[in-house]
Amino acid sequence: MAVEMFGHPLALRVTPANRDDRPAIGGERPAEAARAYGSALEIVKLTEDKLGFVLLLRR
């Protein structure tokens, strides 16, 4: 799922549960598609000490 900085969804892609999501969104092809719409992709990583629900800072 790709969201804008306020959390509104921009795109959604469903993949099998046994596949990692990061390669599907972190490559050059998605970055080029985002640039075509005047946007930039940024992957927000969770902190290592995350346990349960933790509110992320503004994306």
Secondary structure, DSSP 8 states (H G I E B T S, - for coil): -EE-TTS-EEE-----TTS-SHHHHHSHHHHHHHHHTT---------TT--S-------
